[in-house]
Amino acid sequence: MMLVLKLPILYLIGVVWWAIRSSPDPYAPAELVPVVSDLPHDPAGSCTWRVRRRPIRPRPRPRVAARGARR
């Protein structure tokens, strides 16, 4: 049972060791592709989501005891 619980820790140690040991290839260029859109850029209308506000509900009036009435 204890061996089964230690397997994820051993796996994590192995992945970290492999990541540290491997070196990135400095001669490989980064592949950055610009995003081209056919739509005109409108900074004011670029936000498509809106804040939904709760409808205003009338508050219930407090109940006031009638004059002369006993509780």
C-alpha positions in Angstrom: 0.0 0.0 0.0 2.8 2.4 0.9 4.5 1.7 -2.5 1.3 2.6 -4.3 1.1 6.0 -2.5 4.7 6.8 -3.4 4.3 6.2 -7.2 2.9 9.7 -7.9 5.9 11.2 -6.0 8.4 9.1 -8.0 6.6 10.1 -11.2 6.8 13.8 -10.3 10.5 13.5 -9.4 11.2 11.8 -12.8 9.3 14.5 -14.8 11.1 17.3 -13.0 14.5 15.6 -13.5 13.8 15.1 -17.2 12.7 18.7 -17.6 15.8 20.1 -15.9 18.1 17.7 -17.8 16.7 18.5 -21.3 18.0 21.7 -22.8 15.9 23.9 -25.2 17.2 24.2 -28.7 18.3 27.8 -29.0 18.6 27.6 -32.8 14.9 26.7 -33.4 13.0 29.8 -34.3 9.7 30.5 -32.5 6.7 30.1 -34.7 4.6 33.1 -34.1 1.7 33.5 -36.6 -0.1 36.8 -36.5 -3.9 36.6 -36.3 -5.6 38.3 -39.3 -9.2 39.1 -39.1 -11.5 40.3 -41.9 -13.6 42.3 -39.5 -12.9 46.0 -39.0 -11.4 46.8 -35.6 -13.8 48.7 -33.4 -12.4 49.3 -29.9 -15.7 50.5 -28.5 -17.7 47.6 -29.8 -15.1 44.9 -29.3 -16.7 43.8 -26.0 -19.5 41.5 -26.8 -20.5 40.6 -23.2 -22.6 42.9 -21.0 -23.2 43.0 -17.3 -26.5 41.6 -16.5 -28.3 43.6 -13.9 -31.0 42.3 -11.7 -34.4 43.8 -12.3 -35.5 46.3 -9.7 -38.2 44.8 -7.6 -40.4 46.9 -5.4 -39.6 46.4 -1.7 -42.4 45.1 0.4 -43.9 47.6 2.8 -43.5 47.0 6.5 -46.7 46.0 8.2 -47.9 48.6 10.6 -50.4 47.8 13.3 -53.7 49.7 13.1 -54.3 52.3 15.8 -56.0 50.9 18.8 -55.4 47.3 17.9 -54.0 45.0 20.6 -51.3 42.5 20.1 
